[in-house]
Each structure stands twice: as structure tokens, then as C-alpha cells.
Amino acid sequence: MGRLTGKITIVTGGGTGIGRAIAYRFYREGATVAICGRRRNVLETAKEEILAGGDGNEDRTVYLDTVDVSQSEEVGRFVTTVARAFGGVDILVNNAGIMRFSPLVEMEEDLWSDLLEVNTLGPWRMMKAVYPHMKARGGGAVVNLSSIAGHKSLPNVAGYCSAKAALTMMSQVAALEWAGDGIRVNVIAPGLVEDTELADPIFGKDGVPAFYEKLRSLHPLGRSGTTDDVADLALFLVTEQSSWITGAMIPLDGGRHLATNRPPV
Ligand SMILES: NC(=O)c1ccc[n+]([C@@H]2O[C@H](COP(=O)([O-])OP(=O)(O)OC[C@H]3O[C@@H](n4cnc5c(N)ncnc54)[C@H](OP(=O)(O)O)[C@@H]3O)[C@@H](O)[C@H]2O)c1
């Protein structure tokens, strides 16, 4: 029996990168998994991979649909459909996110809105939609994907840093408001995690390896993260083993949050 047998889980942005790894892990642990994102073909490919990771004796499924988390109606429809089809919602991982860079003085208003809409308000919309379902089941667990950028300032990253910082604070407020309902809310703040699409819009696929190369050495443990590193922590945060943890913001970054980017003198 898996650690998530019988649990109904939602993973946003579950078609690629970290979200796909989390959905894959949760499914292997016995959960019913619902993934969403904006590109159906990407979600369908991910679904095939997730199903292939099962034990061949499944009594559960992988549900997918296209959802733009910046659209309240799409979020509401998705959560209602999942809850009706499977009988509720136990676990939510707010993983969908976008990253863009710009010096502050060159930032356009649209860039600020996009970063806040997807990275901060998207998770809020999902949390608002799942809350009654978790409450009805007597509890639940929410994991929100922030970033080292949400607690360490980085030049030219104001919009993403601010959106992720706001996500962390919103999560901690929710942890307090929902503790009495048995709903735990925790935050993972990764450093560099490779093999995802996050940096593609900034550097282009060909430019990403050089970006990774520059960042790897900033992590004191000597390597960047893998999507499995994040799936391991997400799994812990949604199981009984973490039942006394709520409102935590856990840096998952090989110690990068302890280091300075600059020499000591
Ligand atoms: N990789 C890292 O180094 C790193 C470090 C710290 C934090 N994080 C955080 O980890 C999370 C996952 O990122 P990743 O690295 O795995 O990148 P990724 O591969 O680009 O995954 C992001 C996912 O979010 C989905 N998405 C984007 N905008 C959306 C929207 N408006 N509505 C619904 N889905 C949307 C994307 O799918 P569609 O494009 O099909 O919608 C994609 O599947 C993000 O929140 C990111 O900020 C990543």
C-alpha cells in the first residue's frame, strides 16, 4: 500500500518539470492525480509517463484538463469537476509558475501583472476553490512552490522575487486561518532545479545550459537540484510524517540560501 493510497490530489503545472515529477511520485504512492496546465498535448504526454510509472494493478487514474490559473472560472470548473468525479480533494500542489527578468526601471505593467497573476493569485484561486472540499473531508494538505527568489533578492528579478515572496506570506496566513480545519499549508523554496522549462522563455532552450552552468557553483553542496529532490520533499509534506508541520517555508537548495553571491571583501 502506498503512502497516498486513497488520496485525491491536484498538481498544477503537472505537465512538465517539477510538477510532472511530483504527479509521477504521488501516483506511484497510490494517489489519484489531477494535473492541469495550458497545453493539452504536454499534459497528455505527461499522463502517459505517469501511468507507465504505476504497478500495473491500478484502481486509480490520472485526470487532466487545460486550465490557465490566471482565470478564476477555469480554476473553479477544474476543481469542481475533480471533486465531483473522485469524491473530494485531499491534496493540492500549487506548482504552476512563470519566471521573467527585467531591470526595475524597464518593467512594463503587463509583466508585473503576469507574474503576480500566475505565481501568486493562481495559487490563491486554487486554494480558495479546494478549501470547502478539504474542509468537508476533515482536513488536507497544500504545498506551494515558491523559490529562493522569494526570500533572497536578485537583481533584475523584482517581479518574480516579489510574486514568490507574496506567495510565501499568503501561504503562512492560510496556515493560520485553516489550522483549525485540519488543513496544513507549507512552502518549498527551491534553488536551481534543472530539466524544467522555467528558464526557456528568458534564455531560449539553447541558452539554458549556460545559465545552469553559472548558477550551479552557488549551491554549497556542490550540485543543482533534481525534480526528484522536490518530489521527495513534496511527498513528505503531504503525508502523516509531517502532520505537525504547517506554515513552514523550507529552502531546498543545497545550502544556497546560506551563501552570499559576492566575495566576503
Ligand atoms: N526550476 C527551478 O530552478 C525552480 C526554482 C525555484 C522555484 N521553481 C518553481 O517551481 C515551479 C515549477 O517550475 P519548473 O521549474 O518545473 O518549470 P516549468 O517546467 O516551466 O513548469 C511550469 C509549469 O507551469 C505551467 N504553467 C505556466 N503558466 C501557467 C498558467 N497560467 N496556468 C496553468 N499552468 C501554467 C506550465 O505549463 P503550460 O505552459 O502548459 O501552462 C508548466 O507545466 C514554478 O512555480 C517555479 O517558479 C522552479
The ligand as a MOL file (V3000), in Angstrom:
LIG
                    3D

  0  0  0     0  0            999 V3000
M  V30 BEGIN CTAB
M  V30 COUNTS 48 52 0 0 0
M  V30 BEGIN ATOM
M  V30 1 N 13.3540 25.0950 -11.8770 0
M  V30 2 C 13.8220 25.8640 -10.9170 0
M  V30 3 O 15.0420 26.1040 -10.8190 0
M  V30 4 C 12.8810 26.4490 -9.8920 0
M  V30 5 C 13.4640 27.0690 -8.7830 0
M  V30 6 C 12.6240 27.6210 -7.8310 0
M  V30 7 C 11.2550 27.5490 -7.9740 0
M  V30 8 N 10.7150 26.9390 -9.0640 0 CHG=1
M  V30 9 C 9.2440 26.9110 -9.1720 0
M  V30 10 O 8.8160 25.5850 -9.4120 0
M  V30 11 C 7.5870 25.5960 -10.1410 0
M  V30 12 C 7.6830 24.6440 -11.3200 0
M  V30 13 O 8.6050 25.1660 -12.2520 0
M  V30 14 P 9.5220 24.2780 -13.2160 0
M  V30 15 O 10.9120 24.6620 -12.9370 0
M  V30 16 O 9.1170 22.8740 -13.2000 0 CHG=-1
M  V30 17 O 9.1660 24.9620 -14.6280 0
M  V30 18 P 8.2630 24.5210 -15.8500 0
M  V30 19 O 8.7600 23.2280 -16.4220 0
M  V30 20 O 8.2140 25.6900 -16.7520 0
M  V30 21 O 6.8500 24.2540 -15.1900 0
M  V30 22 C 5.8860 25.2600 -15.0150 0
M  V30 23 C 4.5200 24.6690 -15.3440 0
M  V30 24 O 3.5250 25.6520 -15.0790 0
M  V30 25 C 2.5820 25.6350 -16.1370 0
M  V30 26 N 2.0030 26.9780 -16.2390 0
M  V30 27 C 2.6290 28.1460 -16.5160 0
M  V30 28 N 1.7500 29.1600 -16.5570 0
M  V30 29 C 0.5280 28.6220 -16.2970 0
M  V30 30 C -0.7770 29.1470 -16.2040 0
M  V30 31 N -1.0330 30.4580 -16.4210 0
M  V30 32 N -1.7980 28.3030 -15.9030 0
M  V30 33 C -1.5670 26.9790 -15.7060 0
M  V30 34 N -0.3420 26.4250 -15.7850 0
M  V30 35 C 0.6910 27.2290 -16.0850 0
M  V30 36 C 3.3780 25.2370 -17.3880 0
M  V30 37 O 2.5610 24.5890 -18.3460 0
M  V30 38 P 1.8620 25.3830 -19.5680 0
M  V30 39 O 2.9140 26.2780 -20.1600 0
M  V30 40 O 1.4030 24.3120 -20.4900 0
M  V30 41 O 0.7290 26.1410 -18.9720 0
M  V30 42 C 4.3930 24.2780 -16.8260 0
M  V30 43 O 3.9340 22.9420 -16.9030 0
M  V30 44 C 7.3360 27.0530 -10.5270 0
M  V30 45 O 6.4130 27.6240 -9.6410 0
M  V30 46 C 8.7000 27.6970 -10.3570 0
M  V30 47 O 8.6140 29.0710 -10.0840 0
M  V30 48 C 11.4930 26.3800 -10.0250 0
M  V30 END ATOM
M  V30 BEGIN BOND
M  V30 1 1 1 2
M  V30 2 2 2 3
M  V30 3 1 2 4
M  V30 4 1 4 5
M  V30 5 2 4 48
M  V30 6 2 5 6
M  V30 7 1 6 7
M  V30 8 2 7 8
M  V30 9 1 8 9
M  V30 10 1 8 48
M  V30 11 1 9 10
M  V30 12 1 9 46
M  V30 13 1 10 11
M  V30 14 1 11 12
M  V30 15 1 11 44
M  V30 16 1 12 13
M  V30 17 1 13 14
M  V30 18 2 14 15
M  V30 19 1 14 16
M  V30 20 1 14 17
M  V30 21 1 17 18
M  V30 22 2 18 19
M  V30 23 1 18 20
M  V30 24 1 18 21
M  V30 25 1 21 22
M  V30 26 1 22 23
M  V30 27 1 23 24
M  V30 28 1 23 42
M  V30 29 1 24 25
M  V30 30 1 25 26
M  V30 31 1 25 36
M  V30 32 1 26 27
M  V30 33 1 26 35
M  V30 34 2 27 28
M  V30 35 1 28 29
M  V30 36 1 29 30
M  V30 37 2 29 35
M  V30 38 1 30 31
M  V30 39 2 30 32
M  V30 40 1 32 33
M  V30 41 2 33 34
M  V30 42 1 34 35
M  V30 43 1 36 37
M  V30 44 1 36 42
M  V30 45 1 37 38
M  V30 46 2 38 39
M  V30 47 1 38 40
M  V30 48 1 38 41
M  V30 49 1 42 43
M  V30 50 1 44 45
M  V30 51 1 44 46
M  V30 52 1 46 47
M  V30 END BOND
M  V30 END CTAB
M  END
